[in-house]
């Protein structure tokens, strides 16, 4: 393990407990609330010829670079909620996690003003949430989710979680359920690690005129949602429009739950047309939640100049809630890289002896907490 990675992980641990102690000693007024969340994690991959990463925003991971990688899942976040008037709120969320461009330097995830036009009609302006998936709002909050990390085959299709612009949402009664429709317009400056025929590269792009729509319907134990996002990308050697679509469904009866999502990405010139899916099932037995996940992504060969990112994972894990604000998760993933010659899946930093179609067993242990 490199000393820089070790120091970063230790700093995350020390900082999180320092903030926790300070917040416990200094209670704030109800109009201003400071909350936090974090994950301390370690991941190990049996594949030594490439790196397993949790996000395309990372430039190193478990396998080729680190025997045990602490940056795959570790993060620390703070969120400030301020009640400015009876209708106006301010929200700022700052997160420190491994990124290829800034390391662990904290980044502003959210920074917006929320105005209540009417009891069920909200307007947000600033850096707002980009609702690509069912758990977009809690995507970085490990404690809010049962898994060690969101299924990367699905969630890595759209690793971006925010945009700078405006967001309008309206809730209404629809039959016996509750419907929420959300419209977003904004811009985004993005960066990701990209695997090309020339090797691993950093891809920087500006997305302009992002338009997104998200509709969620909740009735009884069911949650149904559909989302669509489009935006114009500008980057060196790339001038293309991204289109992303997502369908999701969840059923939760308390002691057990099932959730599934289907996603489609069209981004000519950047990646092959890709379809991702996952299904997860969990049982809540007291403080323990064992769970299973199947996740896959498959790309078409309509753009043969681009490498396939086909990958499939079978995962099993268990969550243990050992306190009201902290949990431990152990997860085992069997990852298969598919797609033929040249395909790396979502693995990066491939070595010369890497063989397309390889597989990996990934072991992860994380502690999630809130404060």
C-alpha positions in Angstrom: 0.0 0.0 0.0 1.4 3.4 -0.9 2.0 5.8 1.9 -0.1 8.5 0.4 -3.1 6.3 0.3 -2.5 5.2 3.9 -2.2 8.8 5.1 -5.4 9.8 3.3 -7.3 7.0 4.9 -6.0 7.8 8.4 -6.8 11.5 7.8 -10.4 10.6 6.9 -10.7 8.5 10.1 -9.2 11.2 12.4 -11.2 14.0 10.8 -14.5 12.1 11.0 -14.2 11.5 14.8 -12.9 15.0 15.4 -16.0 16.5 13.7 -18.3 14.0 15.6 -16.8 15.1 18.9 -17.2 18.8 18.1 -20.8 18.5 16.9 -21.7 16.6 20.1 -20.2 19.4 22.2 -21.7 22.3 20.4 -25.5 22.0 19.7 -26.7 24.4 17.1 -30.0 26.2 16.8 -32.8 24.3 15.1 -32.7 26.8 12.2 -29.2 25.7 11.3 -28.2 22.0 11.3 -24.8 20.5 10.6 -24.9 16.8 9.8 -22.3 14.4 8.5 -21.7 11.0 7.0 -18.7 8.9 6.1 -17.4 5.5 5.0 -14.1 3.9 5.9 -13.6 1.0 3.5 -11.0 -1.4 2.2 -11.2 -3.5 -1.0 -9.1 -6.4 -2.3 -9.2 -7.8 -5.8 -7.8 -11.2 -6.9 -7.0 -9.7 -10.4 -3.4 -8.3 -10.3 -3.3 -7.1 -13.9 -5.8 -4.3 -13.5 -7.5 -2.1 -10.9 -11.0 -2.5 -9.5 -12.5 0.9 -8.8 -15.8 2.1 -7.4 -16.2 5.0 -9.8 -14.8 6.3 -13.1 -13.8 9.4 -11.2 -11.0 7.3 -9.5 -7.6 6.8 -11.1 -6.4 3.8 -8.9 -7.9 1.0 -7.0 -7.5 -2.6 -5.8 -5.5 -5.1 -7.8 -2.6 -3.8 -9.9 -1.9 -0.6 -7.9 -2.9 -1.6 -4.3 -3.2 -5.0 -2.7 -5.8 -3.4 -0.4 -7.3 -0.2 -1.6 -8.8 2.2 0.9 -9.9 4.8 -1.7 -12.4 2.7 -3.5 -15.2 3.3 -0.9 -13.8 5.7 1.7 -15.3 9.2 1.9 -16.4 11.9 4.4 -19.2 14.3 3.9 -20.7 17.3 5.7 -24.1 18.9 5.1 -25.3 22.2 6.3 -29.1 22.9 6.3 -30.2 26.4 7.1 -33.8 27.6 7.5 -33.6 31.2 6.2 -37.4 32.0 6.2 -40.6 30.0 6.5 -40.3 29.2 2.7 -36.6 29.5 2.0 -33.9 27.0 2.9 -30.2 26.8 2.0 -28.3 23.5 1.7 -24.6 22.9 1.2 -23.0 19.5 1.0 -19.2 19.0 0.8 -17.6 15.5 0.2 -14.1 14.3 0.4 -13.4 11.2 -1.6 -10.8 9.8 -4.0 -10.9 11.6 -7.4 -8.5 11.5 -10.3 -8.3 15.3 -10.5 -8.2 16.5 -6.9 -7.3 13.5 -4.7 -9.2 13.8 -1.4 -9.7 17.6 -1.6 -13.2 18.3 -0.5 -15.6 19.1 -3.3 -19.0 20.9 -3.2 -21.6 18.3 -4.2 -24.7 20.4 -3.4 -25.1 24.2 -2.9 -28.6 25.4 -3.5 -31.4 27.6 -2.3 -34.8 25.9 -2.0 -38.0 27.9 -2.2 -41.4 26.6 -1.3 -43.7 28.1 -3.9 -46.6 26.1 -2.5 -46.7 23.1 0.0 -46.2 20.6 -2.8 -44.3 22.8 -5.3 -40.5 23.4 -4.8 -37.9 25.4 -6.7 -34.2 24.8 -6.1 -31.4 26.9 -7.7 -27.6 26.4 -7.5 -25.7 23.1 -7.6 -28.6 20.6 -7.4 -29.0 16.8 -7.5 -29.0 15.1 -10.8 -31.5 12.3 -10.3 -30.2 9.6 -12.6 -31.0 6.7 -10.3 -33.4 5.6 -7.6 -30.9 6.4 -4.8 -29.3 9.5 -6.4 -29.9 11.6 -3.3 -28.3 9.1 -0.9 -25.8 7.7 -3.4 -22.8 8.9 -1.4 -24.3 8.1 2.0 -23.3 4.6 2.6 -25.3 4.3 5.8 -28.5 5.0 3.9 -28.0 1.9 1.6 -27.8 -1.8 2.3 -24.8 -2.5 0.0 -21.1 -1.7 0.3 -21.4 0.4 -2.9 -24.0 0.9 -5.6 -23.7 -1.8 -8.4 -20.9 -0.3 -10.5 -22.2 -1.9 -13.8 -25.3 0.3 -13.5 -24.2 3.4 -11.5 -20.9 3.9 -13.4 -22.9 4.6 -16.5 -23.7 8.0 -15.0 -21.2 8.8 -12.3 -22.2 12.4 -12.1 -24.4 13.4 -9.2 -25.1 17.1 -9.7 -25.5 19.9 -12.1 -25.4 23.7 -11.8 -28.8 25.1 -12.6 -32.4 24.9 -11.5 -34.7 22.2 -10.3 -38.5 22.3 -10.1 -40.5 19.5 -8.4 -44.2 19.0 -7.8 -46.0 16.4 -5.7 -49.6 15.3 -6.2 -52.0 12.7 -5.1 -52.5 10.1 -7.9 -55.1 7.5 -7.1 -54.1 5.9 -3.9 -50.4 6.9 -4.3 -48.2 9.9 -4.3 -46.5 11.1 -7.5 -43.5 13.4 -7.7 -42.3 14.9 -11.0 -39.0 16.7 -11.2 -37.5 18.9 -14.0 -33.9 20.0 -14.1 -31.9 22.3 -16.3 -28.2 23.1 -15.9 -24.6 22.6 -16.9 -21.8 20.4 -15.7 -18.0 20.2 -15.9 -17.0 16.6 -15.6 -14.0 14.3 -15.6 -13.6 10.6 -15.8 -11.0 7.9 -16.2 -11.5 6.4 -19.7 -10.0 3.2 -21.1 -9.1 3.6 -24.8 -7.1 1.6 -27.3 -4.2 3.8 -26.3 -4.5 3.0 -22.6 -6.0 4.7 -19.6 -6.7 8.4 -20.1 -8.4 11.3 -18.3 -11.4 12.5 -20.2 -12.6 16.0 -19.4 -15.8 17.3 -20.8 -18.2 20.2 -20.5 -21.9 19.3 -20.5 -24.1 22.2 -21.5 -27.9 22.5 -21.7 -28.6 19.5 -19.5 -32.3 18.7 -19.3 -33.5 16.0 -17.0 -37.0 14.7 -16.0 -37.6 12.3 -13.1 -41.0 10.9 -12.1 -41.5 8.8 -9.0 -44.7 7.1 -7.9 -45.1 5.6 -4.4 -48.1 3.5 -3.5 -48.2 1.1 -0.5 -44.9 -0.8 -0.4 -44.1 0.0 -4.0 -41.9 2.6 -5.5 -41.8 3.2 -9.3 -39.7 5.7 -11.1 -38.5 6.8 -14.6 -35.9 9.3 -15.6 -34.3 10.7 -18.7 -31.3 13.0 -19.0 -29.7 14.6 -22.0 -26.9 17.1 -22.5 -24.5 18.4 -25.1 -20.9 17.4 -24.4 -17.9 19.5 -25.5 -14.4 18.0 -25.1 -11.2 17.6 -27.2 -12.1 15.4 -30.2 -15.6 15.1 -28.9 -18.8 17.0 -29.7 -21.7 14.8 -28.9 -25.0 14.6 -27.2 -25.4 12.3 -24.2 -28.7 10.6 -23.6 -29.4 8.5 -20.5 -32.6 6.7 -19.5 -33.5 4.8 -16.4 -36.4 2.7 -15.1 -36.6 1.5 -11.5 -38.9 -0.4 -9.1 -38.7 -1.2 -5.5 -40.8 -3.3 -3.1 -40.2 -3.0 0.6 -42.3 -4.7 3.3 -40.0 -4.0 6.2 -38.4 -7.3 6.9 -37.5 -7.9 3.3 -37.1 -5.9 0.1 -36.3 -6.1 -3.6 -35.1 -3.4 -5.9 -34.2 -3.3 -9.6 -33.1 -0.7 -12.2 -32.7 -0.8 -16.0 -30.5 1.9 -17.6 -29.6 2.9 -21.2 -26.7 5.2 -22.2 -26.2 6.7 -25.7 -23.1 8.8 -26.0 -21.7 8.6 -29.6 -18.0 9.0 -29.9 -17.3 8.4 -26.2 -18.7 5.0 -25.3 -20.6 2.2 -27.1 -24.4 2.2 -26.6 -24.8 0.4 -23.3 -27.6 -1.2 -21.4 -27.2 -1.9 -17.6 -29.4 -3.7 -15.2 -29.4 -4.9 -11.6 -31.6 -6.6 -9.1 -31.0 -6.8 -5.4 -32.8 -8.7 -2.6 -32.3 -8.3 1.1 -33.7 -9.7 4.4 -33.8 -7.6 7.6 -33.3 -9.8 10.6 -32.8 -7.7 13.7 -29.5 -5.9 13.3 -28.4 -8.0 10.4 -29.3 -7.6 6.7 -28.0 -10.2 4.4 -28.4 -9.4 0.7 -27.7 -10.5 -2.9 -27.0 -8.5 -6.0 -26.9 -9.4 -9.7 -25.6 -6.6 -12.0 -24.5 -6.4 -15.6 -23.7 -4.0 -18.4 -23.6 -4.9 -22.1 -22.7 -2.7 -25.1 -23.5 -3.0 -28.8 -20.9 -3.2 -31.5 -22.3 -0.3 -33.5 -19.2 1.7 -32.7 -16.4 -0.8 -33.2 -13.7 1.9 -32.8 -14.6 2.1 -29.1 -13.7 -0.6 -26.6 -16.6 -2.6 -25.0 -17.2 -2.1 -21.3 -19.2 -5.3 -20.8 -19.1 -6.7 -17.3 -21.2 -8.9 -15.0 -21.2 -9.2 -11.2 -22.7 -11.6 -8.7 -22.5 -10.2 -5.1 -23.4 -11.4 -1.7 -23.0 -9.4 1.5 -24.3 -8.7 5.0 -24.9 -5.5 6.9 -24.6 -5.3 10.7 -26.1 -2.3 12.4 -24.1 -2.3 15.6 -25.3 1.2 16.6 -28.0 3.7 15.8 -25.6 5.7 13.6 -23.1 3.1 12.3 -23.0 -0.2 10.4 -20.4 -2.7 9.2 -20.8 -4.3 5.8 -18.9 -7.3 4.3 -19.4 -7.9 0.6 -18.0 -10.5 -1.9 -18.2 -9.8 -5.6 -17.4 -12.2 -8.4 -16.8 -9.9 -11.4 -16.6 -11.2 -15.0 -15.2 -9.0 -17.8 -17.0 -9.7 -21.1 -17.2 -8.2 -24.5 -14.4 -9.8 -26.5 -10.9 -8.6 -27.4 -9.8 -5.3 -25.9 -12.6 -5.2 -23.3 -11.6 -4.1 -19.9 -15.0 -3.7 -18.3 -14.8 -1.0 -15.7 -11.3 -2.0 -14.7 -8.5 0.5 -15.2 -4.7 0.7 -15.2 -4.3 -2.6 -17.1 -0.9 -4.1 -17.3 0.7 -5.6 -20.4 -0.2 -9.2 -19.2 -3.9 -8.4 -18.7 -6.1 -10.8 -20.7 -9.5 -9.6 -22.0 -12.3 -11.7 -20.5 -10.5 -12.0 -17.1 -12.5 -12.3 -13.9 -11.9 -11.1 -10.4 -13.0 -11.9 -6.9 -13.4 -8.7 -4.9 -13.6 -8.6 -1.1 -14.8 -5.4 0.6 -15.2 -4.3 4.2 -16.7 -0.9 5.1 -17.8 1.0 8.1 -20.6 3.5 7.4 -21.6 6.2 9.9 -23.6 9.3 10.3 -23.3 12.1 12.9 
